[in-house]
């Protein structure tokens, strides 16, 4: 059996890991995913247009806000 303190610590570590991973994904999207509007030739081609990237990030943010709200309201 696991104690309540150990369980609480595991949940906190899980949420910190999720936050770190989410931050890494957002950083990657912001630095690599935006289209370059300057028209200069670059060795790195952007993955998608800026509006698609922002829409995708907004959808993920809304998902996690709803998830956290659901968890807080259920407890």
N, CA, C and O atoms as a Maestro MAE file, in Angstrom:
{
 s_m_m2io_version
 :::
 2.0.0
}

f_m_ct {
 s_m_title
 :::
 protein
 m_atom[300] {
  # First column is atom index #
  i_m_mmod_type
  r_m_x_coord
  r_m_y_coord
  r_m_z_coord
  i_m_residue_number
  s_m_chain_name
  s_m_pdb_residue_name
  s_m_pdb_atom_name
  i_m_atomic_number
  :::
  1 25 0.835 -1.189 0.000 1 A "UNK " " N  " 7
  2 3 0.000 0.000 0.000 1 A "UNK " " CA " 6
  3 2 0.878 1.250 0.000 1 A "UNK " " C  " 6
  4 15 1.989 1.270 0.530 1 A "UNK " " O  " 8
  5 25 0.347 2.246 -0.594 2 A "UNK " " N  " 7
  6 3 1.052 3.525 -0.674 2 A "UNK " " CA " 6
  7 2 0.378 4.507 0.279 2 A "UNK " " C  " 6
  8 15 -0.847 4.551 0.388 2 A "UNK " " O  " 8
  9 25 1.199 5.285 0.959 3 A "UNK " " N  " 7
  10 3 0.670 6.286 1.877 3 A "UNK " " CA " 6
  11 2 0.114 7.494 1.129 3 A "UNK " " C  " 6
  12 15 0.388 7.694 -0.054 3 A "UNK " " O  " 8
  13 25 -0.661 8.279 1.837 4 A "UNK " " N  " 7
  14 3 -1.280 9.457 1.240 4 A "UNK " " CA " 6
  15 2 -0.226 10.483 0.824 4 A "UNK " " C  " 6
  16 15 -0.369 11.123 -0.218 4 A "UNK " " O  " 8
  17 25 0.812 10.643 1.612 5 A "UNK " " N  " 7
  18 3 1.863 11.611 1.276 5 A "UNK " " CA " 6
  19 2 2.592 11.192 0.005 5 A "UNK " " C  " 6
  20 15 2.845 12.019 -0.871 5 A "UNK " " O  " 8
  21 25 2.927 9.917 -0.093 6 A "UNK " " N  " 7
  22 3 3.619 9.429 -1.296 6 A "UNK " " CA " 6
  23 2 2.733 9.602 -2.529 6 A "UNK " " C  " 6
  24 15 3.219 9.972 -3.598 6 A "UNK " " O  " 8
  25 25 1.457 9.339 -2.384 7 A "UNK " " N  " 7
  26 3 0.532 9.501 -3.498 7 A "UNK " " CA " 6
  27 2 0.453 10.973 -3.923 7 A "UNK " " C  " 6
  28 15 0.477 11.278 -5.116 7 A "UNK " " O  " 8
  29 25 0.361 11.873 -2.959 8 A "UNK " " N  " 7
  30 3 0.301 13.300 -3.256 8 A "UNK " " CA " 6
  31 2 1.574 13.767 -3.952 8 A "UNK " " C  " 6
  32 15 1.519 14.563 -4.890 8 A "UNK " " O  " 8
  33 25 2.718 13.273 -3.493 9 A "UNK " " N  " 7
  34 3 3.990 13.629 -4.126 9 A "UNK " " CA " 6
  35 2 4.035 13.097 -5.553 9 A "UNK " " C  " 6
  36 15 4.509 13.795 -6.450 9 A "UNK " " O  " 8
  37 25 3.560 11.895 -5.781 10 A "UNK " " N  " 7
  38 3 3.549 11.330 -7.135 10 A "UNK " " CA " 6
  39 2 2.647 12.142 -8.065 10 A "UNK " " C  " 6
  40 15 2.998 12.373 -9.222 10 A "UNK " " O  " 8
  41 25 1.513 12.565 -7.577 11 A "UNK " " N  " 7
  42 3 0.607 13.394 -8.389 11 A "UNK " " CA " 6
  43 2 1.274 14.726 -8.710 11 A "UNK " " C  " 6
  44 15 1.184 15.208 -9.840 11 A "UNK " " O  " 8
  45 25 1.941 15.324 -7.727 12 A "UNK " " N  " 7
  46 3 2.626 16.600 -7.961 12 A "UNK " " CA " 6
  47 2 3.748 16.435 -8.988 12 A "UNK " " C  " 6
  48 15 3.918 17.287 -9.860 12 A "UNK " " O  " 8
  49 25 4.506 15.357 -8.892 13 A "UNK " " N  " 7
  50 3 5.582 15.108 -9.857 13 A "UNK " " CA " 6
  51 2 4.996 14.882 -11.245 13 A "UNK " " C  " 6
  52 15 5.557 15.352 -12.235 13 A "UNK " " O  " 8
  53 25 3.886 14.175 -11.330 14 A "UNK " " N  " 7
  54 3 3.223 13.952 -12.608 14 A "UNK " " CA " 6
  55 2 2.816 15.280 -13.247 14 A "UNK " " C  " 6
  56 15 3.061 15.494 -14.434 14 A "UNK " " O  " 8
  57 25 2.200 16.168 -12.477 15 A "UNK " " N  " 7
  58 3 1.769 17.458 -13.029 15 A "UNK " " CA " 6
  59 2 2.958 18.326 -13.413 15 A "UNK " " C  " 6
  60 15 2.891 19.058 -14.400 15 A "UNK " " O  " 8
  61 25 4.043 18.257 -12.650 16 A "UNK " " N  " 7
  62 3 5.246 19.012 -13.018 16 A "UNK " " CA " 6
  63 2 5.849 18.475 -14.315 16 A "UNK " " C  " 6
  64 15 6.321 19.243 -15.152 16 A "UNK " " O  " 8
  65 25 5.830 17.154 -14.473 17 A "UNK " " N  " 7
  66 3 6.342 16.564 -15.714 17 A "UNK " " CA " 6
  67 2 5.464 16.972 -16.894 17 A "UNK " " C  " 6
  68 15 5.977 17.278 -17.971 17 A "UNK " " O  " 8
  69 25 4.160 16.979 -16.703 18 A "UNK " " N  " 7
  70 3 3.244 17.412 -17.762 18 A "UNK " " CA " 6
  71 2 3.488 18.879 -18.120 18 A "UNK " " C  " 6
  72 15 3.489 19.240 -19.297 18 A "UNK " " O  " 8
  73 25 3.693 19.713 -17.120 19 A "UNK " " N  " 7
  74 3 3.970 21.133 -17.367 19 A "UNK " " CA " 6
  75 2 5.284 21.305 -18.125 19 A "UNK " " C  " 6
  76 15 5.371 22.118 -19.045 19 A "UNK " " O  " 8
  77 25 6.299 20.544 -17.743 20 A "UNK " " N  " 7
  78 3 7.591 20.638 -18.427 20 A "UNK " " CA " 6
  79 2 7.466 20.184 -19.880 20 A "UNK " " C  " 6
  80 15 8.010 20.823 -20.780 20 A "UNK " " O  " 8
  81 25 6.760 19.096 -20.108 21 A "UNK " " N  " 7
  82 3 6.584 18.604 -21.471 21 A "UNK " " CA " 6
  83 2 5.765 19.589 -22.305 21 A "UNK " " C  " 6
  84 15 6.102 19.865 -23.457 21 A "UNK " " O  " 8
  85 25 4.705 20.109 -21.728 22 A "UNK " " N  " 7
  86 3 3.895 21.098 -22.431 22 A "UNK " " CA " 6
  87 2 4.693 22.347 -22.761 22 A "UNK " " C  " 6
  88 15 4.541 22.912 -23.844 22 A "UNK " " O  " 8
  89 25 5.531 22.779 -21.849 23 A "UNK " " N  " 7
  90 3 6.374 23.943 -22.105 23 A "UNK " " CA " 6
  91 2 7.359 23.670 -23.233 23 A "UNK " " C  " 6
  92 15 7.616 24.540 -24.065 23 A "UNK " " O  " 8
  93 25 7.906 22.465 -23.260 24 A "UNK " " N  " 7
  94 3 8.818 22.088 -24.331 24 A "UNK " " CA " 6
  95 2 8.111 22.076 -25.685 24 A "UNK " " C  " 6
  96 15 8.669 22.538 -26.680 24 A "UNK " " O  " 8
  97 25 6.897 21.554 -25.727 25 A "UNK " " N  " 7
  98 3 6.128 21.523 -26.974 25 A "UNK " " CA " 6
  99 2 5.811 22.940 -27.440 25 A "UNK " " C  " 6
  100 15 5.959 23.250 -28.622 25 A "UNK " " O  " 8
  101 25 5.379 23.794 -26.530 26 A "UNK " " N  " 7
  102 3 5.063 25.173 -26.898 26 A "UNK " " CA " 6
  103 2 6.323 25.886 -27.386 26 A "UNK " " C  " 6
  104 15 6.279 26.611 -28.379 26 A "UNK " " O  " 8
  105 25 7.435 25.685 -26.699 27 A "UNK " " N  " 7
  106 3 8.697 26.302 -27.130 27 A "UNK " " CA " 6
  107 2 9.062 25.841 -28.533 27 A "UNK " " C  " 6
  108 15 9.469 26.650 -29.366 27 A "UNK " " O  " 8
  109 25 8.921 24.549 -28.800 28 A "UNK " " N  " 7
  110 3 9.268 24.016 -30.114 28 A "UNK " " CA " 6
  111 2 8.356 24.602 -31.189 28 A "UNK " " C  " 6
  112 15 8.824 24.990 -32.260 28 A "UNK " " O  " 8
  113 25 7.065 24.664 -30.905 29 A "UNK " " N  " 7
  114 3 6.131 25.234 -31.884 29 A "UNK " " CA " 6
  115 2 6.453 26.697 -32.159 29 A "UNK " " C  " 6
  116 15 6.441 27.138 -33.308 29 A "UNK " " O  " 8
  117 25 6.737 27.436 -31.109 30 A "UNK " " N  " 7
  118 3 6.986 28.867 -31.285 30 A "UNK " " CA " 6
  119 2 8.283 29.104 -32.054 30 A "UNK " " C  " 6
  120 15 8.345 29.997 -32.899 30 A "UNK " " O  " 8
  121 25 9.317 28.317 -31.773 31 A "UNK " " N  " 7
  122 3 10.602 28.558 -32.429 31 A "UNK " " CA " 6
  123 2 10.707 27.897 -33.795 31 A "UNK " " C  " 6
  124 15 11.432 28.404 -34.651 31 A "UNK " " O  " 8
  125 25 10.019 26.791 -34.037 32 A "UNK " " N  " 7
  126 3 10.176 26.058 -35.284 32 A "UNK " " CA " 6
  127 2 8.945 26.083 -36.175 32 A "UNK " " C  " 6
  128 15 9.057 25.937 -37.392 32 A "UNK " " O  " 8
  129 25 7.783 26.265 -35.588 33 A "UNK " " N  " 7
  130 3 6.563 26.071 -36.345 33 A "UNK " " CA " 6
  131 2 6.033 27.280 -37.078 33 A "UNK " " C  " 6
  132 15 5.202 27.127 -37.973 33 A "UNK " " O  " 8
  133 25 6.481 28.479 -36.735 34 A "UNK " " N  " 7
  134 3 5.921 29.667 -37.354 34 A "UNK " " CA " 6
  135 2 6.525 29.915 -38.726 34 A "UNK " " C  " 6
  136 15 7.717 29.699 -38.946 34 A "UNK " " O  " 8
  137 25 5.698 30.365 -39.626 35 A "UNK " " N  " 7
  138 3 6.136 30.701 -40.971 35 A "UNK " " CA " 6
  139 2 6.922 32.004 -40.926 35 A "UNK " " C  " 6
  140 15 6.588 32.917 -40.171 35 A "UNK " " O  " 8
  141 25 7.955 32.081 -41.731 36 A "UNK " " N  " 7
  142 3 8.781 33.282 -41.794 36 A "UNK " " CA " 6
  143 2 8.188 34.229 -42.833 36 A "UNK " " C  " 6
  144 15 8.182 33.919 -44.025 36 A "UNK " " O  " 8
  145 25 7.694 35.372 -42.388 37 A "UNK " " N  " 7
  146 3 7.045 36.325 -43.289 37 A "UNK " " CA " 6
  147 2 8.047 37.219 -44.021 37 A "UNK " " C  " 6
  148 15 7.648 37.993 -44.892 37 A "UNK " " O  " 8
  149 25 9.322 37.133 -43.693 38 A "UNK " " N  " 7
  150 3 10.297 38.037 -44.294 38 A "UNK " " CA " 6
  151 2 10.616 37.668 -45.733 38 A "UNK " " C  " 6
  152 15 11.140 38.497 -46.477 38 A "UNK " " O  " 8
  153 25 10.314 36.444 -46.140 39 A "UNK " " N  " 7
  154 3 10.563 36.041 -47.512 39 A "UNK " " CA " 6
  155 2 11.994 35.645 -47.777 39 A "UNK " " C  " 6
  156 15 12.357 35.370 -48.920 39 A "UNK " " O  " 8
  157 25 12.820 35.608 -46.739 40 A "UNK " " N  " 7
  158 3 14.215 35.223 -46.944 40 A "UNK " " CA " 6
  159 2 14.319 33.714 -47.086 40 A "UNK " " C  " 6
  160 15 13.527 32.959 -46.522 40 A "UNK " " O  " 8
  161 25 15.303 33.302 -47.844 41 A "UNK " " N  " 7
  162 3 15.533 31.872 -48.012 41 A "UNK " " CA " 6
  163 2 16.276 31.349 -46.795 41 A "UNK " " C  " 6
  164 15 17.242 31.955 -46.332 41 A "UNK " " O  " 8
  165 25 15.821 30.238 -46.292 42 A "UNK " " N  " 7
  166 3 16.412 29.669 -45.093 42 A "UNK " " CA " 6
  167 2 16.595 28.174 -45.303 42 A "UNK " " C  " 6
  168 15 15.869 27.551 -46.078 42 A "UNK " " O  " 8
  169 25 17.563 27.610 -44.612 43 A "UNK " " N  " 7
  170 3 17.797 26.168 -44.707 43 A "UNK " " CA " 6
  171 2 16.703 25.396 -43.990 43 A "UNK " " C  " 6
  172 15 16.455 24.232 -44.306 43 A "UNK " " O  " 8
  173 25 16.047 26.034 -43.025 44 A "UNK " " N  " 7
  174 3 14.983 25.383 -42.267 44 A "UNK " " CA " 6
  175 2 13.651 25.882 -42.790 44 A "UNK " " C  " 6
  176 15 13.360 27.076 -42.724 44 A "UNK " " O  " 8
  177 25 12.847 24.981 -43.304 45 A "UNK " " N  " 7
  178 3 11.521 25.379 -43.779 45 A "UNK " " CA " 6
  179 2 10.534 25.254 -42.634 45 A "UNK " " C  " 6
  180 15 10.577 24.267 -41.900 45 A "UNK " " O  " 8
  181 25 9.649 26.220 -42.457 46 A "UNK " " N  " 7
  182 3 8.675 26.154 -41.366 46 A "UNK " " CA " 6
  183 2 7.688 25.012 -41.607 46 A "UNK " " C  " 6
  184 15 7.428 24.617 -42.744 46 A "UNK " " O  " 8
  185 25 7.158 24.507 -40.523 47 A "UNK " " N  " 7
  186 3 6.253 23.377 -40.611 47 A "UNK " " CA " 6
  187 2 4.852 23.782 -41.020 47 A "UNK " " C  " 6
  188 15 4.202 23.066 -41.782 47 A "UNK " " O  " 8
  189 25 4.388 24.878 -40.545 48 A "UNK " " N  " 7
  190 3 3.031 25.320 -40.859 48 A "UNK " " CA " 6
  191 2 2.906 26.816 -40.666 48 A "UNK " " C  " 6
  192 15 3.794 27.466 -40.115 48 A "UNK " " O  " 8
  193 25 1.803 27.342 -41.123 49 A "UNK " " N  " 7
  194 3 1.531 28.764 -41.017 49 A "UNK " " CA " 6
  195 2 1.313 29.162 -39.560 49 A "UNK " " C  " 6
  196 15 0.901 28.343 -38.739 49 A "UNK " " O  " 8
  197 25 1.593 30.426 -39.248 50 A "UNK " " N  " 7
  198 3 1.460 30.932 -37.880 50 A "UNK " " CA " 6
  199 2 0.040 30.787 -37.349 50 A "UNK " " C  " 6
  200 15 -0.141 30.448 -36.179 50 A "UNK " " O  " 8
  201 25 -0.971 31.033 -38.174 51 A "UNK " " N  " 7
  202 3 -2.357 30.955 -37.691 51 A "UNK " " CA " 6
  203 2 -2.731 29.531 -37.283 51 A "UNK " " C  " 6
  204 15 -3.446 29.336 -36.300 51 A "UNK " " O  " 8
  205 25 -2.249 28.530 -38.035 52 A "UNK " " N  " 7
  206 3 -2.518 27.140 -37.665 52 A "UNK " " CA " 6
  207 2 -1.829 26.774 -36.353 52 A "UNK " " C  " 6
  208 15 -2.394 26.065 -35.521 52 A "UNK " " O  " 8
  209 25 -0.613 27.261 -36.180 53 A "UNK " " N  " 7
  210 3 0.121 26.976 -34.954 53 A "UNK " " CA " 6
  211 2 -0.579 27.602 -33.753 53 A "UNK " " C  " 6
  212 15 -0.745 26.952 -32.720 53 A "UNK " " O  " 8
  213 25 -0.985 28.849 -33.883 54 A "UNK " " N  " 7
  214 3 -1.677 29.514 -32.777 54 A "UNK " " CA " 6
  215 2 -3.011 28.842 -32.470 54 A "UNK " " C  " 6
  216 15 -3.381 28.709 -31.304 54 A "UNK " " O  " 8
  217 25 -3.733 28.420 -33.498 55 A "UNK " " N  " 7
  218 3 -5.004 27.723 -33.294 55 A "UNK " " CA " 6
  219 2 -4.777 26.398 -32.569 55 A "UNK " " C  " 6
  220 15 -5.534 26.045 -31.665 55 A "UNK " " O  " 8
  221 25 -3.752 25.679 -32.958 56 A "UNK " " N  " 7
  222 3 -3.433 24.406 -32.317 56 A "UNK " " CA " 6
  223 2 -3.057 24.608 -30.854 56 A "UNK " " C  " 6
  224 15 -3.519 23.866 -29.987 56 A "UNK " " O  " 8
  225 25 -2.223 25.603 -30.573 57 A "UNK " " N  " 7
  226 3 -1.840 25.877 -29.190 57 A "UNK " " CA " 6
  227 2 -3.037 26.322 -28.356 57 A "UNK " " C  " 6
  228 15 -3.141 25.956 -27.185 57 A "UNK " " O  " 8
  229 25 -3.930 27.095 -28.934 58 A "UNK " " N  " 7
  230 3 -5.133 27.528 -28.213 58 A "UNK " " CA " 6
  231 2 -6.042 26.347 -27.898 58 A "UNK " " C  " 6
  232 15 -6.634 26.286 -26.820 58 A "UNK " " O  " 8
  233 25 -6.153 25.416 -28.829 59 A "UNK " " N  " 7
  234 3 -6.984 24.240 -28.586 59 A "UNK " " CA " 6
  235 2 -6.395 23.376 -27.465 59 A "UNK " " C  " 6
  236 15 -7.132 22.871 -26.618 59 A "UNK " " O  " 8
  237 25 -5.071 23.208 -27.462 60 A "UNK " " N  " 7
  238 3 -4.442 22.445 -26.384 60 A "UNK " " CA " 6
  239 2 -4.606 23.158 -25.042 60 A "UNK " " C  " 6
  240 15 -4.874 22.512 -24.029 60 A "UNK " " O  " 8
  241 25 -4.451 24.467 -25.025 61 A "UNK " " N  " 7
  242 3 -4.617 25.225 -23.783 61 A "UNK " " CA " 6
  243 2 -6.044 25.083 -23.256 61 A "UNK " " C  " 6
  244 15 -6.253 24.892 -22.058 61 A "UNK " " O  " 8
  245 25 -7.018 25.178 -24.151 62 A "UNK " " N  " 7
  246 3 -8.419 25.014 -23.738 62 A "UNK " " CA " 6
  247 2 -8.664 23.613 -23.191 62 A "UNK " " C  " 6
  248 15 -9.378 23.445 -22.203 62 A "UNK " " O  " 8
  249 25 -8.075 22.610 -23.831 63 A "UNK " " N  " 7
  250 3 -8.224 21.231 -23.355 63 A "UNK " " CA " 6
  251 2 -7.702 21.094 -21.933 63 A "UNK " " C  " 6
  252 15 -8.374 20.505 -21.086 63 A "UNK " " O  " 8
  253 25 -6.500 21.632 -21.653 64 A "UNK " " N  " 7
  254 3 -5.937 21.490 -20.323 64 A "UNK " " CA " 6
  255 2 -6.674 22.336 -19.294 64 A "UNK " " C  " 6
  256 15 -6.766 21.940 -18.132 64 A "UNK " " O  " 8
  257 25 -7.196 23.479 -19.687 65 A "UNK " " N  " 7
  258 3 -8.002 24.279 -18.758 65 A "UNK " " CA " 6
  259 2 -9.272 23.513 -18.373 65 A "UNK " " C  " 6
  260 15 -9.647 23.472 -17.202 65 A "UNK " " O  " 8
  261 25 -9.923 22.911 -19.359 66 A "UNK " " N  " 7
  262 3 -11.128 22.121 -19.073 66 A "UNK " " CA " 6
  263 2 -10.787 20.922 -18.215 66 A "UNK " " C  " 6
  264 15 -11.532 20.587 -17.294 66 A "UNK " " O  " 8
  265 25 -9.659 20.262 -18.507 67 A "UNK " " N  " 7
  266 3 -9.239 19.108 -17.720 67 A "UNK " " CA " 6
  267 2 -8.976 19.483 -16.265 67 A "UNK " " C  " 6
  268 15 -9.444 18.801 -15.354 67 A "UNK " " O  " 8
  269 25 -8.238 20.553 -16.045 68 A "UNK " " N  " 7
  270 3 -7.935 20.983 -14.668 68 A "UNK " " CA " 6
  271 2 -9.207 21.438 -13.961 68 A "UNK " " C  " 6
  272 15 -9.404 21.130 -12.786 68 A "UNK " " O  " 8
  273 25 -10.069 22.167 -14.664 69 A "UNK " " N  " 7
  274 3 -11.335 22.603 -14.060 69 A "UNK " " CA " 6
  275 2 -12.189 21.408 -13.668 69 A "UNK " " C  " 6
  276 15 -12.800 21.405 -12.599 69 A "UNK " " O  " 8
  277 25 -12.237 20.406 -14.512 70 A "UNK " " N  " 7
  278 3 -12.998 19.194 -14.191 70 A "UNK " " CA " 6
  279 2 -12.446 18.477 -12.975 70 A "UNK " " C  " 6
  280 15 -13.202 17.980 -12.140 70 A "UNK " " O  " 8
  281 25 -11.122 18.423 -12.876 71 A "UNK " " N  " 7
  282 3 -10.500 17.781 -11.715 71 A "UNK " " CA " 6
  283 2 -10.781 18.573 -10.454 71 A "UNK " " C  " 6
  284 15 -11.101 17.994 -9.416 71 A "UNK " " O  " 8
  285 25 -10.666 19.895 -10.532 72 A "UNK " " N  " 7
  286 3 -10.896 20.714 -9.333 72 A "UNK " " CA " 6
  287 2 -12.359 20.694 -8.903 72 A "UNK " " C  " 6
  288 15 -12.661 20.687 -7.710 72 A "UNK " " O  " 8
  289 25 -13.265 20.684 -9.880 73 A "UNK " " N  " 7
  290 3 -14.692 20.647 -9.515 73 A "UNK " " CA " 6
  291 2 -15.112 19.283 -8.964 73 A "UNK " " C  " 6
  292 15 -16.037 19.201 -8.155 73 A "UNK " " O  " 8
  293 25 -14.444 18.220 -9.394 74 A "UNK " " N  " 7
  294 3 -14.790 16.885 -8.917 74 A "UNK " " CA " 6
  295 2 -14.271 16.609 -7.510 74 A "UNK " " C  " 6
  296 15 -14.765 15.713 -6.826 74 A "UNK " " O  " 8
  297 25 -13.278 17.378 -7.085 75 A "UNK " " N  " 7
  298 3 -12.694 17.102 -5.762 75 A "UNK " " CA " 6
  299 2 -13.307 17.926 -4.664 75 A "UNK " " C  " 6
  300 15 -12.914 17.799 -3.504 75 A "UNK " " O  " 8
  :::
 }
 m_bond[299] {
  # First column is bond index #
  i_m_from
  i_m_to
  i_m_order
  :::
  1 1 2 1
  2 2 3 1
  3 3 4 2
  4 3 5 1
  5 5 6 1
  6 6 7 1
  7 7 8 2
  8 7 9 1
  9 9 10 1
  10 10 11 1
  11 11 12 2
  12 11 13 1
  13 13 14 1
  14 14 15 1
  15 15 16 2
  16 15 17 1
  17 17 18 1
  18 18 19 1
  19 19 20 2
  20 19 21 1
  21 21 22 1
  22 22 23 1
  23 23 24 2
  24 23 25 1
  25 25 26 1
  26 26 27 1
  27 27 28 2
  28 27 29 1
  29 29 30 1
  30 30 31 1
  31 31 32 2
  32 31 33 1
  33 33 34 1
  34 34 35 1
  35 35 36 2
  36 35 37 1
  37 37 38 1
  38 38 39 1
  39 39 40 2
  40 39 41 1
  41 41 42 1
  42 42 43 1
  43 43 44 2
  44 43 45 1
  45 45 46 1
  46 46 47 1
  47 47 48 2
  48 47 49 1
  49 49 50 1
  50 50 51 1
  51 51 52 2
  52 51 53 1
  53 53 54 1
  54 54 55 1
  55 55 56 2
  56 55 57 1
  57 57 58 1
  58 58 59 1
  59 59 60 2
  60 59 61 1
  61 61 62 1
  62 62 63 1
  63 63 64 2
  64 63 65 1
  65 65 66 1
  66 66 67 1
  67 67 68 2
  68 67 69 1
  69 69 70 1
  70 70 71 1
  71 71 72 2
  72 71 73 1
  73 73 74 1
  74 74 75 1
  75 75 76 2
  76 75 77 1
  77 77 78 1
  78 78 79 1
  79 79 80 2
  80 79 81 1
  81 81 82 1
  82 82 83 1
  83 83 84 2
  84 83 85 1
  85 85 86 1
  86 86 87 1
  87 87 88 2
  88 87 89 1
  89 89 90 1
  90 90 91 1
  91 91 92 2
  92 91 93 1
  93 93 94 1
  94 94 95 1
  95 95 96 2
  96 95 97 1
  97 97 98 1
  98 98 99 1
  99 99 100 2
  100 99 101 1
  101 101 102 1
  102 102 103 1
  103 103 104 2
  104 103 105 1
  105 105 106 1
  106 106 107 1
  107 107 108 2
  108 107 109 1
  109 109 110 1
  110 110 111 1
  111 111 112 2
  112 111 113 1
  113 113 114 1
  114 114 115 1
  115 115 116 2
  116 115 117 1
  117 117 118 1
  118 118 119 1
  119 119 120 2
  120 119 121 1
  121 121 122 1
  122 122 123 1
  123 123 124 2
  124 123 125 1
  125 125 126 1
  126 126 127 1
  127 127 128 2
  128 127 129 1
  129 129 130 1
  130 130 131 1
  131 131 132 2
  132 131 133 1
  133 133 134 1
  134 134 135 1
  135 135 136 2
  136 135 137 1
  137 137 138 1
  138 138 139 1
  139 139 140 2
  140 139 141 1
  141 141 142 1
  142 142 143 1
  143 143 144 2
  144 143 145 1
  145 145 146 1
  146 146 147 1
  147 147 148 2
  148 147 149 1
  149 149 150 1
  150 150 151 1
  151 151 152 2
  152 151 153 1
  153 153 154 1
  154 154 155 1
  155 155 156 2
  156 155 157 1
  157 157 158 1
  158 158 159 1
  159 159 160 2
  160 159 161 1
  161 161 162 1
  162 162 163 1
  163 163 164 2
  164 163 165 1
  165 165 166 1
  166 166 167 1
  167 167 168 2
  168 167 169 1
  169 169 170 1
  170 170 171 1
  171 171 172 2
  172 171 173 1
  173 173 174 1
  174 174 175 1
  175 175 176 2
  176 175 177 1
  177 177 178 1
  178 178 179 1
  179 179 180 2
  180 179 181 1
  181 181 182 1
  182 182 183 1
  183 183 184 2
  184 183 185 1
  185 185 186 1
  186 186 187 1
  187 187 188 2
  188 187 189 1
  189 189 190 1
  190 190 191 1
  191 191 192 2
  192 191 193 1
  193 193 194 1
  194 194 195 1
  195 195 196 2
  196 195 197 1
  197 197 198 1
  198 198 199 1
  199 199 200 2
  200 199 201 1
  201 201 202 1
  202 202 203 1
  203 203 204 2
  204 203 205 1
  205 205 206 1
  206 206 207 1
  207 207 208 2
  208 207 209 1
  209 209 210 1
  210 210 211 1
  211 211 212 2
  212 211 213 1
  213 213 214 1
  214 214 215 1
  215 215 216 2
  216 215 217 1
  217 217 218 1
  218 218 219 1
  219 219 220 2
  220 219 221 1
  221 221 222 1
  222 222 223 1
  223 223 224 2
  224 223 225 1
  225 225 226 1
  226 226 227 1
  227 227 228 2
  228 227 229 1
  229 229 230 1
  230 230 231 1
  231 231 232 2
  232 231 233 1
  233 233 234 1
  234 234 235 1
  235 235 236 2
  236 235 237 1
  237 237 238 1
  238 238 239 1
  239 239 240 2
  240 239 241 1
  241 241 242 1
  242 242 243 1
  243 243 244 2
  244 243 245 1
  245 245 246 1
  246 246 247 1
  247 247 248 2
  248 247 249 1
  249 249 250 1
  250 250 251 1
  251 251 252 2
  252 251 253 1
  253 253 254 1
  254 254 255 1
  255 255 256 2
  256 255 257 1
  257 257 258 1
  258 258 259 1
  259 259 260 2
  260 259 261 1
  261 261 262 1
  262 262 263 1
  263 263 264 2
  264 263 265 1
  265 265 266 1
  266 266 267 1
  267 267 268 2
  268 267 269 1
  269 269 270 1
  270 270 271 1
  271 271 272 2
  272 271 273 1
  273 273 274 1
  274 274 275 1
  275 275 276 2
  276 275 277 1
  277 277 278 1
  278 278 279 1
  279 279 280 2
  280 279 281 1
  281 281 282 1
  282 282 283 1
  283 283 284 2
  284 283 285 1
  285 285 286 1
  286 286 287 1
  287 287 288 2
  288 287 289 1
  289 289 290 1
  290 290 291 1
  291 291 292 2
  292 291 293 1
  293 293 294 1
  294 294 295 1
  295 295 296 2
  296 295 297 1
  297 297 298 1
  298 298 299 1
  299 299 300 2
  :::
 }
}
